[in-house]
Amino acid sequence: MSGNIKLLSDTLAAAKAEGRSALIAYLPAGFPTVDGGIEAAKAVFDGGADVVEVGLPHSDPVLDGPVIQTADDIALRGGVKIADVMRTVREAHEATGKPVLVMTYWNPIDRYGIERFTAELAEAGGAGCILPDLPVQESATWREHADTHGLATVFVVAPSSKDARLAEITAAGSGFVYAASLMGVTGTRESVGAQAQDLVRRTKATTALPVCVGLGVSNPEQAAEVARFADGVIVGSAFVKRLLAADGDLAEGLAGIRALAAELAEGVRQRA
């Protein structure tokens, strides 16, 4: 069965045709529970997210700040498995018809097996994978299997990336490019900053792929700011914060993230 890279590309293209950025939401699988995480993915889609990234919880999430680390710890203590991640992707996609990716560090895939992981992700209706710590020069085997199964390979670029390195990364990637807005870990910020705009400009000079910005966006004003220069706005910690703040009340948490998705969806349409 082929994955949904075309659905991802078509979704990003449709947002661009509407004169706006896409809203991409990140949520860890298994948080607050496996079933709760599935409902959370559906809720942000209901609120207006165009794409959802399902995080595969990891014990040493080097790109993630304390909010997502807390959610990952809850998911891991709850016993979340890769099978639960695949189930989250499948049920979120089947319920909405929208693109769902997995964001994961490399070690779990390496241990699970590249062919097994890509085949199961495609079978679940996944659109691809975001791989923040897989070096491009070591990615050939992954990309071969991902291409075979119709999955996007999304690499992360950072403000520290030199232009030649950006070209190398974007030439190997597919789906879109994940531009980290700053040097650091995930989390809400007071300001997204000029670094992100410069990084998007430099990245776009190397590729026709959409360039989507993550790290630091948490409110409609920031979403509108980033939407002026990026093809997609990625939000994660702000959603996880709402679920954590609900303190176990799933209905309250789902209402909170659905409302936040609606606010952010309005923000990306403002392009302030």
N, C-alpha and C positions, 0 to 999 in steps of 0.2 A: 504494500500500500504506500502511496506517495504522500509526503507531508504537504504542508500548506504554505510553502514559500510564496506561491503566486498570490494567495489570499492576503498575505502580509504586504507584498508589493502593491497590490491593487488598493488595499486600504490606505496606505500612505499616499498613493497617487490620487485617490479620491479626496483626501483631506486637502492636498495641494490644489486640486482643481476647484475646491471650495474657497480658496484663498486663505487658508488657515494652516496652523500646525496640527499634527495629530497629538492626542493625549494618550500617553503610555503609562500604565499603572503597574507598580511592582508590589507583589505580596508573597510572603514565604508560604510554601506548602506546609500543611500540618499545623498551622497557627490560626486561631487558638487551639483547634483540633483539626483533624483531616477533614471532617464534614464541614466544620466552621470555615476552614480555608477555602473550600469549594464554594460555599455560599458567599464568601467575601469576594471572590473573583467575579461571580455573577453580579454582585451588588455594584461593583465599580463599573462594570459594563452597563448595567442599568442606569447608572448615574451619568454616563456619557463618555467613558473611556473607549478609545478606538482599538487599543491593543493591551493585552495583559502579559506581564512577565511573571512567571511562577518561579520563585526562588527555591532551589534545592538546599535545605538547611545544612550548614557545615559548622564543624566545631571550631574552625579557625578562619572565619570569614574576613580576609585581610582588607577587602575593599569596603566593608560595612562598618558603620559606626555603632554606638551603644544601643540605639533603638532597635535596629534590625538584629543585632547580636542577641538582645533579650528575647526577641520573637523566635529566633533560631534555637535558642536554648530551650524555650518552652516546647517547640516542635520536637526537638531531639529527645528531650526527657519524656515526651509523649510517645516515643517509639516510631516516629515517621520513617518510612522507607522509600526507596526509589519507586517502588510500585505505587505508593501513595501520591508521589509527584505525578506519575503518568496518569493516574486516575483523576487528579485535579485538572490536568490539561484536558483530558478527554471530556469530562463532565462540563467544564467551563465552555469549551468549544461547542460541544453538542447542544448546550442550552441556548447559545447565543449566535452561533455561526460566525463568530469573530476570531481573529488570529490570537493564538496563545503561544508564547515562547517559554523556554526554560532558561533561567539564569543560574549557572553553576560554576564552581571551581573545578579544575581539571581532575583532581585526584579521585573523586567518586566515579567519574566516567571511566578513568583508566582502570580502576579496580573492577568495575561492572562489566567492562568490555565495550569497545567502540561500536562494533557491529550490533551487538545486542541493544545498546542504548539508542542508537539511531533508528533501528528497526522498530523498537517499541514506541519511540516518540512519534515517528511517522504514523504508526498504526493508531495511536491515540489522537491523531489529528493535529499534532503540534506543527508550528510554523518554522521552528528553528531553535537555535541555542545561542545565548550570549556567554562568551567564555573569557572572563576578564584576566585570567592568569595563564592562558595558553599562548606561548610565544608563536608568532606567525611562522617562523622558520622551522618549528616543530609540529606544524598543524596539517601537513599534507595528508596523512592517513585519515585524520578526522574529516577533512574537507572532502576527500574522495567518498567516504561513506555518507556524509551529509548530502552531497550532490546526488548520489545514487538514490537516496530516499526523499528527495525533494524538500530538504531542510535548509534554512538560512544559517550561515555562520557569521555571527555578529561579533566583531572585535571592538575593543575599547581603545580610544586614543585619549591622550592627556595633554595639558598645556605644555608639558616638558618635551613632547614628541617633536623632533626636528622634521623639517619638510620632507627630507628623503625617507625618513622612517614612516611618516604619514602615508606617503605614496606606496610604500611596501605593504603596509597594513591594509589600506583600502583596496589595493589590487587583489588581495587574497580573500577579502570579505564578501558577503552577500546579504541581501535583505535591507540592512541599513548600517550606519556606523554609529556607535555609541560614543559620544564625546563627553568625557568627564569634565565638568565645568571648572574644576579646581584641583589642585594637588591636595589629596586628603581622602577621608573616608566619607561614606554616605551620612546624611543627616540634614536637618533643616538649617538654613542660613538666613542671616538678615539681608544679605545681598548676594546675587549670583555672580555679579562682577563682569568686568570687561574682558577677562581672560577667556571666558566662554565664547564671546563673539569673535575674538581673534582666532581661537581654535577652529570654530566653525568655518570661518573665512578660509583659513589655510587648508582645512580638510577638503572643503568643496573644490579647491583648486586642483585636487588630485583625483576626484571621482565624481561620477554621476549618481552615486548612491545617495539616498536621503541621509542627512546628518541630524541625529537626535541628541538632545542635551539632557544629562542627568546629573545628580548630586547637588543638593541645595534648594531645589524648587519645592515650595510648600504652600503657597497661597496663590490666589488668582492674579494678583498684581505681578508676582514673579513669573507666573506662567505667561502672562501677556508680554512681559519684557523679553523673555526667551523666544516667544513665538514670532517676534519681529525678525529674527535672523536664523532660527532653526526649523527644520522640517518636522520635528517632534519634540515634545516636552515630556520628560520621564520623571515620575514622582513615586517615591517609595516610602521613605521614613514618615512622611506626614500621614499616610494611610495607616501605617502600623501604629503610630502614636494614638490615633483615634480608637483603634481596636484595643490597645493596651489600656487606654483611659476608661473604657467601658467596664474594666475590672470583672470580666467573666460574663457580663450580660451581653450575649451574642446579638440579640435583637437591637439593643442600643448601639453596639459597635457597627452592625451592618447599616443601620440608619445613618450613623455618623460618616462612614466612608462613602455611602451613596450620595449624601449631601455634599461632601468634599469633592467627589468626582464631578458633580453638577457644577460646582463653583469653578473648578479648574477648567472644565469644558467650556464654560463661558469665557474664562480668561484667555484660552488659546484662540478664541474667536475675536477677541478685542484687538490683539496685536498692538498694544499700547505704544 
